[in-house]
Amino acid sequence: MKKIISLSLVAIAAMVLATGCTSHSENSEHGKSHEAHWGYEGKYSPSHWGEMKEEFAMCSQGKVQSPINIIPTEDIDLKALDFKYNTNSMDVVNNGHTVQVNILAGSTVNIAGTDYELKQFHFHTPSENNINGKAYPLEAHFVHAAKDGSLAVVAVMYEEGKENPIIEKIWSKFPLKANEKVSISLSANDIQAMLPSNKDYYKFMGSLTTPPCSENVKWNVFKTSMPISKEQVKQFFDTFEHANNRPIQNINGRSILQ
Ligand SMILES: [Zn+2]
């Protein structure tokens, strides 16, 4: 039984990590194809995800869902996250829901003794998580998987300010059409530089914020935000022509450590 559970976790993780999307349409014109499955507007919006497919049931039935409004419940001495981001990016894909940069194998973060390998990072506007009731114009999710398939997300908030040079590199490359992928060469240094130098963070359990909304995802959200210009946020928003944030979910009594 245990084996079946962990295998299916790996399968889900593999699907999610591959494209950030679990389904593909045969006719993918105009970049709207994925909305036939799930999206952010109208009958495909987050409030309907749970009814769309049996596999998406957690989106409506889960009790440990993301995103949340982060209000810390416990002050403890959280161990520093140990980043070893030492590989370059591979490519950047517009999957119809977001812009996702895939990373070559070998970059890891160690969280409480377990290594999680960085698979990809992607963006949401406005932010999905809030911190003490505050939303940010953009949030990046660095998605990692351990050998057993369990997932850890490291999130970076962006605050409106000066133009962000690494974001500029990504924005200048990413395909404007859904389901297109191009190569992009961000160095390991570029990727490290996307993280704030002050690495204090909030830690809590949650889920994927997109279908199938799988739970048991370890969330780590930096307290310190990074800058992004108003024009850069607009450029991302205009590509999709709508927000791509799932609404805040119930905390249901979970601990939020800092
Ligand atoms: Zn995300």
Boltz pocket constraint, residues with backbone or C-beta under 6 A from the ligand:
constraints:
  - pocket:
      binder: B
      contacts: [[A, 122], [A, 123], [A, 124], [A, 141], [A, 209]]
      max_distance: 6.0
